């Protein structure tokens, strides 16, 4: 039997073209949390828009 070479889905990075809202909903679903409990923030601490792309959010944190 072969060994698994990758970790479970929750340990992978979010795709650059995914929206923040989709990632928030996925985290809620994976952990069985009520809707609206997960909030992803911008680099300055404010709430990130749900239609913002993860790649753009990562750029904010790098600069």
PEFEN-V536478 format. One record per helix or strand of 2 or more residues. SS is the DSSP state (H for helix, E for strand). FROM is the first residue (numbers start at 1). LEN is the number of residues. Records with the same first field share a line. If there is no record, write none. Layout:
SS=FROM-LEN / FROM-LEN
//
This chain:
H=9-3 / 20-12 / 54-9
//
